Amino acid sequence: MTTRTVLHGGSVISADGPVRADVAIEAGEMTRIGRIDARPDDAVLDVSGRFVLPGFIDVHSHADGLLRDPDVARTLLRQGVTTVIAGQDGVSYAPGDGAYASEYFAAINGPHPTYRGGGVADYLAAVDGTSPLNAGYLIPAGTVRFEVCGRQDRPATEDERRRMAALVKRGMDEGALGLSSGLDYVPGIFQDAAEIAALCAPVARAGGVYVTHMRGGYESNTAAGIAEVAEISRHAECETGSALSVHISHFHADADIVLAQLAALDEAGVDATFDAYPYIRGCTLLGMPLLPPEVSLLPRDEAVAVIADPARRAALRETCASRATQSASLGPDWPDMIALAHIAAPELAWAHGLTLRVAAERAGTSPIDFALDALAASRLECSAVMAVRSPRPRTELARIFSHPAHTGGSDGIFIGAHPHPRAAGSFARYLREYVRELGTWSWSDAVHHLSALPARRFGLGRRGAVEAGAVADLIVVDPATVADTATYESPRTAAVGIDDVFVGGIRVLADGELTGALPGRGLRRAADGRVEEGRAEGGRA
């Protein structure tokens, strides 16, 4: 007989607020909510004074290849995250052998420990039973283009579009949740709206979602990016007769801009959601805002040779400085706004956490030369935390998070000696700042933004609610103490106030520490829109 687990003495969240209720778990599902008399063979966990919430879904994660890492898993679970959506920004391992993503996104996703090819099915299979967390996967449009067009910087031909669309269809058939694009990265920057729309056609037919890092750097350029999203949606619907659901990644701009552009999508008839993390600064590849795309597109050895060539340095210095100065996010003060998060070259480890200006002063060189020298020495494997031109108070973010289409996403990057604190703090920070301190959200709102809406948007089955029959991905939250502790100065410290977490009914975090259980699944969208879950043999390490 399967042992029943009972979470006793806590509260669940209704539309009206917390309600005292016990929760019974059997065979990976919640079987009863309410007053429960424990049986002699029940495993009872006293959760008095705490809330039992559905596990949070991080809709924008870069833990693609790190789900087996116990430090990464603990960091996510301590925030209440039980599922991540991988394959973001148009670059990840599948389809193909994973080599392009492992090289170009080395400072964001890093290499995968086991995936060496086979497609979406093989990526998802590599999650089953190897992690405490679940993962869904988006087909990365840039990786798809690389598989078909290689490093070409021209528009795709009709034949190439058909071959790319066939790869996307295969990925959707193998369980992908949708398609992602990264239109400021390479090769995504070379993909026009018509090409992306062609790749979205099989996504629309399957009922998936198109997730986009929009073109143009957001901020004051947001309207152009949104107009392209609407164009892609129209083209895909015209081709398929099916509406395309879209999702805007890490939507960062002033609240007036964000809200106006969401209204524009709504007026255009586009079904749109978005994620935005609870921080002002961003984080990305150091080369992304600096290097011209034609250099970033080169094979790594060739790109490093260009950067290191003294004969080309003067022209490259001017081009890179101009790109940063004209960036919608940065501007002329960019040397003071870019802080070094990850530098693969060990001889430059002393510069982690410093701005380019400070690092350059210590090295006796200019900020642009220090950046280029770091990129060359690290073979492009560098990332940076980046401020924005118009810092926004948290009350400004609160206006954005109040939009009903907002979902929780950390954009968390775990690689680097001095990463952005959003990887370790986002979800606990949502609860501390926007529920407890500002009152922007009720606890019911928090469940909507962080669990229920993400589960519906990405088709994750019976997740996102505490109800009989739902998958028992559950977190136990102390509403009085839950908080982020990671800061820009100390970005890796774990969140507090979420010490017990269940995934698929199995306890994966107990008293704040990993139990060793590995019940995580690759979540696969079925042809009828349901989610099929891979097997996690034994569920324990």
C-alpha positions, 0 to 999 in steps of 0.5 A, a space after each residue: 500500500 502506498 504511504 499517504 503524505 499529509 501536510 497538516 495544519 497549514 493554509 491553502 489560498 482561495 480567491 478570498 485569501 488563506 483558508 485553513 486546510 490539510 493536503 493529502 498526497 498519494 501517487 504523485 497527486 493531491 487526493 484531498 484538501 480540507 480537514 483530514 484525519 491522519 491514518 496510522 500509516 500516513 507520513 504527516 508533516 506539520 506545516 502549522 502557520 505556513 501556506 501550502 502553494 502550488 510550485 512556482 514555474 520559472 517561465 524564463 530559465 537558463 538552467 538548461 544544462 544545470 538541473 543536475 547540479 545540486 547547488 542550482 537545484 537547491 537555489 531554485 527550490 529554496 525560492 519555491 521553483 519546481 518547474 523551469 522552462 528551458 530553451 530560451 532566447 533562441 539558443 539551446 542544445 536541441 535540435 542538433 548536437 548541442 555544440 553551437 549552444 555550448 560554444 555561443 551560450 557558454 557564459 549563459 547555459 554552459 555545456 550539457 552534461 550528457 546531451 550530445 544530439 538526438 533532438 527535443 525527445 533526447 533533451 527531455 529524456 535527459 531530465 527524467 529522473 536526474 533532477 529534483 525539478 521538472 523542465 519544459 523545453 522551447 525549440 530555439 529558433 536560432 539553433 534551428 537556423 544554425 542547423 539548416 543555414 550554418 553561419 550565414 547572415 543572409 535571409 533564408 531561402 524558401 527551401 531553408 525555411 521549409 527545412 527549418 519548419 520541418 525541424 520545428 514540427 519534429 520538435 513539437 511532435 516530440 513534446 516541445 512547448 513552443 518556439 523561442 527566438 532571440 532577435 538580438 543574438 546571433 543568428 537570430 538577429 539575421 532572422 526576419 519576421 517572415 522567417 520566424 512566422 514560417 517557423 511559428 506555423 507548426 507551433 500554432 498548429 500544435 497549440 504551442 506558444 511563441 516566446 520571444 526576446 524581441 529585437 532592438 534591446 527593449 526600453 525606448 525601442 520596445 514599440 518596434 519589437 512589439 510591432 514585429 511580434 504582431 506581424 509574426 502573429 498575423 503571418 502565422 495565423 494567415 498561413 495556418 488558420 490557427 491563432 498563435 499565442 505569444 509570450 514576451 520574454 523579460 519585458 523591461 521598459 518603463 511601465 508606461 511603455 510596457 502597458 501601452 505596448 501590451 494594450 497595442 497587442 491586445 487591440 491587434 488581436 494578439 493573445 499575449 503574455 509576458 514575464 518580467 523579473 523583479 530587478 532593474 539591471 539585466 545580465 547577458 553576454 558581454 559581447 552581445 551589446 559590444 561586438 558587431 553581429 558579423 564577428 559574433 557569428 564567426 566560429 569562435 577561433 576566428 572571432 577571437 583572432 579578429 578581436 585580438 588582431 592589433 591591425 583591426 583593433 582601432 576599427 573594432 574599438 570604434 565600432 564596439 563603443 558606438 554600439 554600446 553608446 547607441 544601445 537603448 539600454 546603455 548609452 554613453 555611460 556604458 563603462 559605468 553600467 556594465 559589471 563583469 559577472 563571468 570571465 573564463 580567463 583565470 588571469 582576469 578573475 580579479 575583475 569579477 564584480 567590477 565595472 568595465 571602467 574600474 577594471 580598466 583603470 586597474 589594468 591601465 587601459 581603456 574600458 573598451 580595450 579591457 572588454 575586448 581583451 577579456 573577450 579574447 582571453 576568455 574565448 568569448 566566454 564572458 557575461 555581464 550585469 548591466 544597468 539601464 539608462 532609466 533606473 526604475 523604483 520598485 513601485 514602477 515595477 509594481 505597475 508592470 507586475 499588476 498586469 494580469 498577463 504577467 508571469 514570473 520569470 527569473 532569466 536566471 544565469 547560474 554561471 559565473 563568479 559574480 552572477 546577477 542575483 535574480 537567479 537566486 532571489 527572483 521568486 522570493 523577492 516577488 513574495 517579499 516585495 510585492 506581497 508582504 511589503 508593497 501589497 501589490 499582490 494578494 497571495 491569490 495574485 501571487 499564485 496566479 502570476 507565479 503558478 496558475 497562469 504559467 501552467 495554463 500558458 505553457 500547457 503544463 497539465 494539472 499544475 498551478 493549483 492546490 486541488 484534488 487531482 492536481 499534480 503534487 508539485 507543492 511548496 510550503 511557505 512561511 508568509 512572515 519570513 519568505 525573502 530573497 537574500 541575494 544582492 548585487 554584492 553577494 549574488 549567490 545567497 539562498 532565499 529563506 522562508 521556503 524549507 519544504 518542497 514536493 515535486 510529483 508528491 515526493 519531498 525534494 527539500 526538507 528543512 531547507 536541504 535537498 533530500 536526494 530524491 530525483 523525481 523531476 520530469 521532462 514535461 512534454 506537450 502531447 498532440 492534444 495539448 495535454 502534458 505527458 511526463 517522462 518516467 523517473 525511475 525510482 524517484 531517488 538518487 
